[in-house]
């Protein structure tokens, strides 16, 4: 499934979703994925707009990001993953400082960790297929390329913000339905 999603050939079954409800139902499974030293905090914006996305694929996106966050904080006590949702109006898009994000109404999903951060030389390659910083046998290098493919196939955008020693934020912008 990851290879098909990466190559954007997997058939999506989009439906109109309220991401707050979808994440609330998925939250219990996410808690089982991280270890007992890591806290998951899910916060939803008020009056979230609807989006049109494949629920199974969206869950895979969040799962991949949470697993990577867990790995970035491995062994460190006090690890925290925050998942936040909110609406982003067309006139707010410029505030994210990325020229690839066209002005439109989006529902934003942020997955933030307080891990080690991603070095600048790695950030350039982070969404490339088969690129991994994990040891041999620990990862395929398909997680983030799959995330990228699913978000793009859903008509969305993904931005990365990371600072060494402070953590990482992945921001997923899905168009308002």
N, C-alpha and C positions, 0 to 999 in steps of 0.2 A: 504493500500500500504506500509506503514511503517513497519508493522509486516512482510509482505512478503519479503520486501527488507532486513530487519534485519535477517530473517531466511534464506536468500539467495535462496528463492524459486520463486521469481518473475522473470518472463521471461524478459531478457534484449533484447533490439533491438539495438545492437551496430551499429554504422555507423562511417565512417571516418570523424573526425571533426577538424576544426581549432579553438582552444579554444579562441583565441582572438576575432574572429568573433562571436562565441557563447556568450561570456561574454558581448560583446558590445550590442548585441540585448537584453540581459537579464538585462542590467544595469538600465533601466528605471523602471522596476518592483522592483528591489532592493531598489531604492531610495524611493519608496512608502512604503516599509516595515519598514524603520527606521524613527524615528521622526525628526522633523525639527532641533533639536539640534545636530544631528549626521550627519557628513559629510562622504560620500562614495567617495573614490578615486580609480579608476581602471587604472592600468598601464600595458601595454603589452610589452613583450620582442620583440625584433626584429627577424624576420624570424622564427617564432615558427614552430616547427615540428608538423605534424599531429598526432592525437591519435585516437584510436578506442574506442568509448564509447557510451552509451545510452544517448542521449541529455536530455531527460526528467529526468532521474536519476541524471545526472550531475547537472542540474538546482536545483534539490532537495537538493543535497549536499551543494551547494553554499548558497541556501536559508536558510538551517538549521544553517550553520555556521554564516551567517550574523545576523539571529535572535538571536542566542546565544550571539554574540558580542554586539548587541544592548542592550540586557538584562544585560550584564556585565557592561555596561556604563550607565544604566538607571538613569535618573535624573541629571547626571553630564553634565554641559555645556562643549562644546569643544570635544565631543566624535568624534572619527574618526575611520572608518573602511577602511583599504587599501586592495585591491585585486590586486595581482601582478602575472604575468605569465612570465616564461622564460624557456629556454632550459637548461637542466643539462646533461652534457656529462658524459659518464661512469667514467672517471678519476676524476670527481668532487664529486662523491657520498660519498667518505670517509670523506669529509670536513663537512658533516652534523653530524658526530659523533654518528651514530646509526648503530649497527651491524645487524639490521634486514633489512636494505636497501641494496639489492644486487647491485653490480655495473652493470649499464646498462644506456642506453640513455633514459631520461625522459623529459616530459614537466611538469614543476613544477607550481602549483597554490598555492599561499600563501594568506591566509585570516588573517589579523592582526588587532587587536583592541588595543586601549589605555585604556582599562578598568582596573578593579581591579586585574586581574591575577587570577590564579587558585591555591589554596593551594596544597602543595605536597600530603597530604592525600587524596585529591579528584582526583588528576591526575591519581592515580592508578586505579580508578574505572570509569573514565570518559566515556569509551566506553561500559560499561556494560549495558545491557538492563534494563529498568525501574529504573535506577539510575538517580536521579535528585536532584539538590540543590534548586529547585524552590519550592515555597509554594504550598500546596495542591490546586489542581484545576488550577494551572498555567502552568503545564507541565506534559508530560507523561513519560519522561525519555527515549524516543525512538529516539530523534533527533540525538544524536551523535552515538548511536549504529547503526542507519540506515545509517549515513554517513560512518561509518566504513565498514558496510556490502556492500554498493554500491562500495566503493573504492576497497575493496578486490575482489569483483566479477568482477570488471573491470580490474583486474590484477595489480592494483596499490598498493601504500603504503601511510599511513598517519602518520605524526610525529607531536608531540605537543611540543611547546616551550613556557613556561609561567614563568613570574616572578611577584611575589606579588607587587602590586602598580605600575607596569609598563605595564601590558597587556599580551596578548596571541597571538601566531602565530600558526595556523594550516598549515602544509605543506603537500600538496597532490602531489604525484609523479605518473603520468600516463605514461605507457611505450610508447615510440615512435613507431608510426606505420610505 
